[in-house]
Amino acid sequence: MSRNRLPAFTARVLSAVCRVPPGRLATYGDIARVAGRPRAARAVGNIMRTCVRPGVPCHRIVAAGGRLGGYGGNLELKRSLLRAEGVTVVGTKIRDAAGRRWPGARQAKGSAEAVGRRGRKAGTIDAAASGRGGRRVRRPPGRGSD
């Protein structure tokens, strides 16, 4: 991989973020769905935290429930950028976050569900099925459950 080339998922995330128009918001989960990995909201947050590319509007990506989320440790800057786009921010919450949600994220929801569990490694089991509180559990091939 060359120095300037990004991993495929990172490139898809940044491309999705660039499609969110001014004054609109998307959640980390929305971007994960658009990028084709609906369960990767935390990974999207990590990509956003380390993104230093000019022109990528990372401030438009917020946490679920209308919370600001992070912005590389500078929430005041994120708050100011959102306010400049007409978004009302009170403390760490966005007023009418649902009404400002980017329609592109909602449209992508159905197509992301079709993607399903793409990218999962063989030998992993669903966290809900494992009863282990949200962690993926790796089992050697050919072994049964507990």
N, C-alpha and C positions, 0 to 999 in steps of 0.2 A: 504494500500500500504506500503510495507516495505521501509526502509530507502535507500537501495541500488537499488531499482527498480525505473526505470524512467517511466514517462507517455508514452503511446504508440506512440504518434506522435513524441515526443522527441527521443525515441529509433529509430524510422524509419528515422528521420533526421540524426542522428549521424551515422547510418548504411550507409545511402546514401553518406554522406561526406567521410566516410572511403573507399568507392569504387572509389573515384576520384583519378586517378594515378598521380604520380609526373610529373610536367611539364604541366599538364592539368588544366583547370578551369571549374567551374560551377557557375551559378548565384544563388542568393538566390531563385529566381523563379524556376530555374531548380530543385533545391533540394526540394522545396515545391511540385512540380509536381511528382517527384520520390517518395516522402513520402506519396503521395495520397491526398494532399490538395493543388491544383494548385493556389488557391488565398491566400495562407498563407506565402508569401515571407517575410513579416515583422516579422511574428512569427519565421521563420527560422533565421532571423537576430538576434532576441532576444536570441534564443537558442545558436547561435554561440558566441554571446557576453558574455554569462555566462558560456560557456563550459571551463572547466579546466582539462578535461580528457587527459592524455598523450596519444599520438598515434592517436588522431583525428586531421587530417590536415585541420583545420578551415581556414588556410591562403589561401587555394585553392578555397574558395568560395568568389565571388566578386559581386559587384553591376552590374546592367544591364548597357549596353553600355561600358563595359570594365573599369569602375571606380573601384578603390580598395575597396571602402566601408569601413567598420570599422574593427577593430581588437582589441577590448577591449581598445581602445585609443592608441594603439601602432602601428601606420601605418608604422613607420620605420622598425620595426621588420617584419611586413607582407611583406613589400617591399623586405627586405633582404632574407627572406625565399623563396619568389617567384623567385628572381634573382638566388639563389643557385640552383634552379630547371631548370634554363635556360629560364625563362620568362623575357622578356624585359619590364621594368617598367620605364616610364618617368613621373616624378611628381606623380600624383595620377591616371594616366591612364596606361592601359596595351596595349602595342603595339601588334597588331594582336591578339586581344582577341578572335575574332570569329574563327580564325584558331587554337587556343589553347583550344577551347571549348570541354569539355568531351563528346564523342559520346554517352555515356550511358544516358546522360540527354536528348539528342534529341530522342533517341529510346523510352524513357519513356513517351515522350510527348503524343503520341497517346493513350497509356494506361491510362494516367492520365485524358485525356478528357473523357474517358469512365467512370471514377469515377464520373465525373460531380460535383454535389453539395453535395456529401455525407458529412454528419456531420452537415449540416445546421439544425437549430432548426425550428420547426413548428412555423408559425406566422411571419417569417422574409420574407422580399421581397428583390428582387435584387436592388442594389443601382442604376443601370442604369435605371431600370424601375421606381424607385421612384422619379428620377430627383433631388435627394438631394446630389449630388456631391460626390459619393463614399462611403457614410456611409450606413450601414445596418440600417433599420428602423424596430423596433419591434412594431407590432400591436397586440392588444388583439385578440384572436380567435373569429371568427364570425363577425368581423367588416370589413366594406368595406374600400376602399381607400378614400383619401381626398375628 
